[in-house]
Amino acid sequence: MWELRSASFWRAIFAEFFATLFYVFFGLGASLRWTPGPLHVLQVALAFGLALATLVQAVGHISGAHVNPAVTFAFLVGSQMSLLRAFCYMAAQLLGAVAGAAVLYSVTPPAVRGNLALNTLHPGVSVGQATTVEIFLTLQFVLCIFATYDERRNGRLGSVALAVGFSLTLGHLFGMYYTGAGMNPARSFAPAILTRNFTNHWVYWVGPIIGGGLGSLLYDFLLFPRLKSVSERLSILKGARSSDSNGQPEGTGEPVELKTQAL
């Protein structure tokens, strides 16, 4: 429980709340229909991708910029953060998402609000198909995050923020035609709360959570295994305080690479 007495822990929690608020505000705001006609998928995809890239740049060195319960769950599955930190991150993300959607709701004319960019299944897409799509969308996203955040990776090229943003953009360019591209339970939860519409809402939790977990297992146990014993993994999950070679506490969920290099 040492984390509860750490100022950096609470800064990270606030960073997740703050970042998710802004992510939902700008992402959903760019998804609203201000004029008649079809929604421009590229506009929405770029808005979400650029919003996340900006937030990774802004708070990545503070909290890791998860901004997504599925991403936090993936780090938890990989034993890269404690259960307490993961729970607090997810709570902060959900509260931040609802706050961001509420601010957007309050500043948007009633005629434009609509369903506040609620994620819905495309006509003809079954819940099974939608869940599978959400799994694949989140799987590729989490793989990108784990690869770009990996502190063991030498000679990393390019920008972490842009890589993560482009991965999210890719998911939206494909997924919007099927499910509206949830990829983030907090993003889906916020408009559902405000509009009180939870039709097929479970798809946007089950799909991303499974996809995130699979991405973590695939990267951390198969593609680029982390050589940690069971006791070490359990210690991290319990939040035991230990320091790595750089003097940073392990099990924080914050990528060392983001702390030490510019994005």
Rosetta blueprint (number, residue, H / E / L):
1 M L
2 W H
3 E H
4 L H
5 R H
6 S L
7 A H
8 S H
9 F H
10 W H
11 R H
12 A H
13 I H
14 F H
15 A H
16 E H
17 F H
18 F H
19 A H
20 T H
21 L H
22 F H
23 Y H
24 V H
25 F H
26 F H
27 G H
28 L H
29 G H
30 A H
31 S L
32 L L
33 R L
34 W L
35 T L
36 P L
37 G L
38 P L
39 L L
40 H L
41 V H
42 L H
43 Q H
44 V H
45 A H
46 L H
47 A H
48 F H
49 G H
50 L H
51 A H
52 L H
53 A H
54 T H
55 L H
56 V H
57 Q H
58 A H
59 V H
60 G H
61 H H
62 I H
63 S H
64 G L
65 A L
66 H L
67 V L
68 N L
69 P H
70 A H
71 V H
72 T H
73 F H
74 A H
75 F H
76 L H
77 V H
78 G L
79 S L
80 Q L
81 M E
82 S L
83 L H
84 L H
85 R H
86 A H
87 F H
88 C H
89 Y H
90 M H
91 A H
92 A H
93 Q H
94 L H
95 L H
96 G H
97 A H
98 V H
99 A H
100 G H
101 A H
102 A H
103 V H
104 L H
105 Y H
106 S H
107 V H
108 T L
109 P L
110 P H
111 A H
112 V H
113 R H
114 G L
115 N L
116 L L
117 A L
118 L L
119 N L
120 T L
121 L L
122 H L
123 P L
124 G L
125 V L
126 S L
127 V H
128 G H
129 Q H
130 A H
131 T H
132 T H
133 V H
134 E H
135 I H
136 F H
137 L H
138 T H
139 L H
140 Q H
141 F H
142 V H
143 L H
144 C H
145 I H
146 F H
147 A H
148 T H
149 Y H
150 D L
151 E L
152 R L
153 R L
154 N L
155 G L
156 R L
157 L L
158 G L
159 S L
160 V H
161 A H
162 L H
163 A H
164 V H
165 G H
166 F H
167 S H
168 L H
169 T H
170 L H
171 G H
172 H H
173 L H
174 F H
175 G H
176 M L
177 Y L
178 Y L
179 T L
180 G L
181 A L
182 G L
183 M L
184 N L
185 P H
186 A H
187 R H
188 S H
189 F H
190 A H
191 P H
192 A H
193 I H
194 L H
195 T H
196 R L
197 N L
198 F L
199 T L
200 N L
201 H L
202 W L
203 V H
204 Y H
205 W H
206 V H
207 G H
208 P H
209 I H
210 I H
211 G H
212 G H
213 G H
214 L H
215 G H
216 S H
217 L H
218 L H
219 Y H
220 D H
221 F H
222 L H
223 L H
224 F L
225 P L
226 R L
227 L L
228 K L
229 S L
230 V H
231 S H
232 E H
233 R H
234 L H
235 S H
236 I H
237 L H
238 K H
239 G L
240 A L
241 R L
242 S L
243 S E
244 D L
245 S L
246 N L
247 G L
248 Q L
249 P E
250 E L
251 G L
252 T E
253 G L
254 E L
255 P L
256 V H
257 E H
258 L H
259 K H
260 T H
261 Q L
262 A L
263 L L
